[in-house]
Amino acid sequence: MAINQKELKLLWGRSGNRCAICKKLLTQDKEAVTGAFTLGEQAHIIGEKSDAPRGDSTLSTAERNSYHNLILLCPTHHTEIDKNTEDWPVEKLHITKSKHELWVMETLSESVDLYKIAQETSVTNIIDTAVVLCDLEHWKEWTSGALAPDPHWNKDKPEDLFKFRLKVMSAIWPNAFDELRRSATTLSFLLNEAAMKFMEHSELIDDLYWAFKFYKRFGWNENYDEDLRQYESWLNECYALIRESSKAANWFADVVRRDINPMFFADKGKFLIVEGPFEDLTHRTSLLEYTQEEILMLPGRLQDV
């Protein structure tokens, strides 16, 4: 279970982007490792797993990955506390973290933009919601099912995407994050549209919604050709909305990396889609992204956003 964006923003903001032990200025961006800053590490006070350093605890995984159980360190001191647990027990790490955050408030209050940190923290909840409800961790897997010749969706997916749409619509966005608002609005709208379009002709079988081939619903269908044409047209609309949603997902992630967390899905990379198998049994993998010209028009060119 990964540490969510809200917890990370609280940790980095209250730590002043500095190691809690040596006060060295840190960065979240791997690109800056060779520059003036050291790559910071979110260390667990109580270990993330039971066999990790200081891991013997009844805390749940979510509690272990919460802000209250994390301390921001440079790589050197992260290694030190994990190799020397006798000198760095849980209690000492909690005290070290508290003292450091107090030092940040008293010493760096003028240089640390607390208002900006508060604004960023308010939007990270939406980012975390997107990761969960849009299933960004498994984007390629679930969208490949939606783009298959016999498309299918997990039974919970339409409801999850509707919840995300409502979350974005009801959010109060700080002015400083206008492009994040626009990208989240576009993503939520398109995914909800994709789900609603698919639900027009789908049937629930066990835990999956499958495309309902309504042109085959009768033993003899005198309107077979017309129904088949309508089915194929509907299917192409479903596919088009998933492709467009993939563009929106990449835009959203790019803005999060630029404005909130440079490491957001940095290891996994861009959101890809896989289509097929086609008649020759091949698959096609694609990276879809908006052009800058398209971004400038969004979400204005979408209806009812």
Secondary structure by P-SEA (a helix, b strand, c coil): ccccaaaaaaaaaaaccccccccccccccccccccccccccccccccccccccccccccccccccccccbbbbcaaaaaaaaaccccccaaaaaaaaaaaaaaaaaccccccaaaaaaaaaaaaaaaaaaaacccccaaaaaaaaaaccccccccaaaaaaaaaaaaaaacccccccaaaaaaaaaaaaaaaaaaaaaacbbbbccccccccccccccccccaaaaaaaaaaaaaaaaaaaaaaaaaaaaaaaaaaaaccccccccccccbbbbbccccccbbbbbbbbbcaaaaaacccccccc
